[in-house]
Structure formats: structure tokens, C-alpha cells
Amino acid sequence: MSDVLHPRPSPIIAAMYTLRDLDADVIVMHGPPGCGFTASRLLEEAGVTVITTGMQENDLIFGAENRLVEVLKRVDLEFSPRIVGVVGTCASMIIGENLEAAIKKAGIRSIVLPIDIHACSGPNTVGAIKVLEVAMSKGIIPREEFERQKEMLMRATALERERGMTSKPYLKPHRGVTKLKVARMILDALSQSKNVAVVLNAKKETAYRFADVMRAVEYARRRIGGSAVYVANVDPNIGLPRIRRYSADILRDLKDEGITIDFFSGGLDEYPVAGEKAAKYLEDKSIDLRIICGLPHAIPDLKKEDILVTDQPRELRNFIDSGFAYAVGEISTHSMLMGARGIVHSELGDTIRELVDGINK
Amino acid sequence: MKQIAIYGKGGIGKSTISANIAAAFAEKGLNTWYIGCDPKADGSMTLLGGRKIGTFLERLRSSTDTTEPAYVLGFKGVKCIETGGPIAGVGCAGRGIIVAVQELYKRYFNDDIDVIIYDVPGDVVCGGFAAPLREKFANEVYIVTSGEYLSLYAANNIARGLENLKVNLGGLVCNSRDIKNEERIVDKFAEMIGSGMIGFIPRNPIVRECENRGMTVIEGFPNSTQANAYRRLAESILKNDTLVVPKPVDPEEIRVLLRENE
């Protein structure tokens, strides 16, 4: 990790997202006002209230325990939350602020999870694991679920190191190839009655957008022919309650379009292992074209002719530089999905639809 | 302007030495500032008749008024400041020292000052505690030690810090604990790290007596041999131009030195 130079998410941000997945109502960032600012805005879009204790220089010197106690009391008064996460930041954790002590002093009615984490703690997943550990200690999740999640997060870290965004020292952002080029490939295959597989191997809420590629392919298939196999990690019985809801939402919307998933490769938090299962399932299916959406690098046997759909510009650079000429970017996917409760249109999906409608005209 | 920082093991007598040399400088008519960097804020008491003063950081925290003087005038006009800091177990004393030293330099220090003495807490344990060593702040350092293993060990550690930061050591001050061959031990150790012993302060019960009365020895017993020892040290520091970045030794070499002088 130490030789990775490009910006990457911190354990603080991962902790915030995991608290959201646990349906925390309020997250208190114990630190300076700007810490986690961008993520906080997104999380507020998703309905989580994010508060800062707004530490200043004097608080670094004298400690800010009282500030945190007062903020927690106000949070209790104004929001009456059920679950509150108190997330440490570099500023508060490096000077040794005692989150537990402040929470005890505040004495509020909510379940409060103190998360001792800062950005120098290691990979982002460390923050997520810390939250789950605290949640287990407070009885919010059972030990088995904690162990499963921890295993997944560690696999995710390993995957990123091996083939993902921390596999190279620096990745210059890339926006991917044009949607038109890739949409034509898909339509060509279908019009030649070929067998297309759409694999959704997405992480949490990003599935709301990547699932749209399935809808678009089905839309095209019904109009111009061909066949399609759908594989997705949207098992609604796996994961934290919020994540299960995402899967249920997606399955509902797919069902409305008459789409049935042929193979469930896992839950939405299982993308590091679901990719392997998906690839194995497709092995003997004589597939002519594979479209892999979400985190394609989790598929162990990626082929140069596969169509890879992802959202991160650095992920795209990684694919393009590795010779995957059909890597398409659904840029800014994450930011448009906060608060979503159904499948959201994708650029590739819309391009496919437009081309199909053009052909039909 | 001479800007010196006094380091050494906790409890070795840094504050007593700092206050007495500040008094010695002041009675020579030098414009002298004493900066106590310990959050306990007790170093300046002997320059102020036993009075504990409000701290600089507390003032920064509660007031934005930059016109009021930062210091309290002590013995013979020594300008006394206690940086202050957090209570035990909270916040970050190191950060406090950084902020206080930066603010003092920015707002109050000028060319009219002859000597600034930073009385620094204990060892150089973090970047904050090392702040007075940085460029612009102290330009020479004195380490107080006795002939005992642990204070020499701490002195060696401080030398390591100075080597890291490429800061000059002015010399070692031996604050005697009445150890056998103590002067020789400290002198030899100073040589081992590439420096020298700049002063020897004998052990004398009048030091405690003066502290109990809230004054320096220079104020309490101005004609005593002890007061003269502090004056000699102050004079040596003023004239000292032998400044070197020290070379710490393997702590085992300190043990060998002590065994040879048992």
C-alpha cells in the first residue's frame, strides 16, 4: 500500500458508509469541520444525518471531550436517533481523544457506537471492519455476520491490491471508451442471434445503476433477437438489512421488466467472491459476448473481448492500460445513487435503447 | 539574540538551572525571556516569588487581544512565559508547544531581546516537544544531566534527536547528584558524543530552600558559592561558540563508562 500515490478512500469514509449500512440515523464526526465533507454530503442525500464536532486548534491542544459531549446531547435532543455512530478522525484520534468516555458522560438514550479510526489506520476496509466489530459488541449484528463481513472486506482489500486500484503506484483517471462503440457490439451480437451474458458484480448501491444494463440488453433482445443470460450478486437474503433492501429493490424492478436472474452469484457485499462464482457458472454456457458490470476485475478470467462497465476513472485506466479495449465508464455513478430506491438509468443502457429504437424506426 | 533550549531527563533540574541562569543574565542587564514549556506551568515560579502565572495558551484560547503583553515580569525584569497546555490524559501537549512557540515568535520576539531560554519538558519525545529545536527558534541546546545512568541515557537520546534534526549542542551541564567521579563521568560522556561539559552545578541544600521560598539562588543567596556556580554557567553559555551536532553513542558504552568510574 505504501507505494500507491493516487488518492484513495480512507478508513474514516469506509466507517461512515458501514454505519449507514447498519441504518445509523446520525453520524458524529469527531474532528475538524471539513473532515469527510464530500462523503458527508452524499450520506445526507441517503438520509443519514452527519454532524461534526468542528474541532479547532485549541481542541487539539486541550482536548475536545466536552465538545463531543455537548454535540451528543444536542443530537439526542434534536434528532432522537436510535443508532448514533461517533467516528474518530485523524485530528481526534492522534491526540488520543477518548470517545467511549465522552459517550458515557453524554448519557444519551441512543445506541452509540464509538469508532476509533483515522485515515492513517491502513486500507479503507479497516474502517468498515472496526464499525462491524463495535456493532457486534453492542449486539447489533451477530458474530457469524461479523465474521462473514470481515472475511469479505479482507478479500476485497486483497483483490484491490492484486488487480484493482491499489495494484499500481499511480493511475491517471480515464473516462473509458465511447458507449456507442460498445452498444453497437452488443446489438451486433444479438442481431446475429448470439448468446450474450450480462454479469452484475456490483458493490452495494452502485448496483442500482449497473443493473440497468440488464434492462437495456433485455429491451434490445426482445426487439432484435439473440439470447441473454443474467448473472447477478443480488441475493436478497445476504448482508446487512439496508443492503438486502437494495437487492430486493433491484429484483422488483427487473421482475417488472420480465427479467429473471439465471444465477445468483451472491449478495451485494460479496463482490470479491461473487465474481469467481459468476465466471464458474458461465464456463459451460457457450457465451459469445460477456458484459461485466460493476467491479469487473473481480472476475478471475477476464478476456480482452469482454465489455467491462465500471464507474471509477482510475479503474478504467487500469483496464485500458491492461489491454481491455472495451472498458466503459458510468462516471459519477455513486453520487447519483444516494437515496435511490430503484434502478437508475445508465449511459450505456440509454445508448443501447436509442440505437434499438433507431433500428426499429 | 541567543536562543537556547534546555533539555534533559525529567526531574533532573532543568527548571532550576533555567531560572537561575535567566536570573544571572538579567542581573547583568540583559533583556532575558524565560519560556517554560511544561504544561504544569511551574518552571517560572522561582523567578516570580513563588507565584504561578496564567499560561500563554490559556490566554490564546480565551482572548483574541494581541496587544496585552505576553509575559509577566519576574526577577530583575526577566520576562516570564509559561506556554501551558492540557491537563494530564487529554489533548496534546506537543501540539501546544508548537502553537505557543510559533505564536510567540510571530507576535512578540524581536531584535531587542538578548537571550531567550526555552525550558523544555523532559525528553524529545515527539515533534511537538522538539519544536523549540527547529530552525528560527533555538539555535543552541544544553542538556542537563547527572552522572547517573538514566540521566545519561536520556541525554544520549536527546543527542539522537539533535542529530536527527541537525541542531547544535552547546554542551552538557552536570547537575550533581553527588555521585563518585561524577564530574569526570559527565565530562567523558560529553566528549564521547562529540561535545563538552559546559558547567558543573554542585549539590547544595540551599537550592531546595530557595525553591521553597519561591526564589532562585541568585535572588535568595546572591553571595553564595552556589549562586556563583550558576553565574559561571551563564557566563560560559554567553561566551560559548563551540557548537556541534552531537553523535549519540550505543547505550552500552554509557554502562562501560560508569563501570570504569565506580
Interface residues (C-beta under 8 A of the other chain):
Chain A: E57 N58 D59 L60 I61 F62 G63 E65 I94 I95 G96 E97 N98
Chain B: L57 L60 R61 G85 P86 I87 V90 G91 C92 A93 R95 G96 V99
